[in-house]
Each structure stands twice: as C-alpha cells, then as structure tokens.
Amino acid sequence: MPTLLLNLRHVPDDEADEVRALLSERALAFYETAPNRWGISAGAIWIADDGRPEEARRVLAEYQVERRERARREFAEAQRDGTVQTVWSMLRDEPVRVLVVLVSIACVVALSLWPFLLSG
C-alpha cells in the first residue's frame, strides 16, 4: 500500500523540488498526486509500495533538520545584516499598502461588532 510521505499544503516549491531530487537521488520509488482544482486537496508525495517507506521517512527527517538549520542560519545572517523585514520597514517601503490593510482590518472588526453595539 502506498505511504504518504509529504502533504504539499503550504510547502514552498523549492522545498518540494528538493524533496523530489533527494528521493530520486536515493532511488526511492515515489509518485505525486496533483492538487485538487477547488483547493480541497493540496497534492502530496507518496512512497510507492516497493519504495522502502521507513528509509524515505528517515531521509525526509534528516533533510528537514538540515533545512531548518539552514533557514535559521540565513535568518540570523539577515538579522546581522539588518535586512530582515519588520513592520517598520514595510511601513517605510509601502506605506499605502500597510494603510489599506489596516483600514481593511478595522472595517472587518467594525462590521463584526456592529450587531453587538446596536443591541446594547
């Protein structure tokens, strides 16, 4: 029976590509299901019946540890360089967009509370 290895919901394209390459490199038999048109299913990478699922899980776990450490190093480097995007840098770079988002949030909150404010 095929084994689900990786659900592709919220998985960046570069990570999915690296997992595919890693499985191919290790000669682990896998196949991929495409995402559903209506967003119910996000697609997945499956290990085939003869694909050694235990080994595939171990390889994926090792890869995820390495990717996490790489992301942490890159983030720490960006913090040292001062290139991490903050709320203030977004406000400085795109003030109109930030203002539109804040006004939209305020409108949603106001519309959500409207019935409660009128009944009191």
Secondary structure, DSSP 8 states (H G I E B T S, - for coil): --EEEEE-TT--HHHHHHHHHHHHHTT--EEEE---TTSS---EEEE-TTS-HHHHHHHHHHHHHHHHHHHHHHHHHHHHHT----HHHHHHH-HHHHHHHHHHHHHHHHHHHHHHHHH-
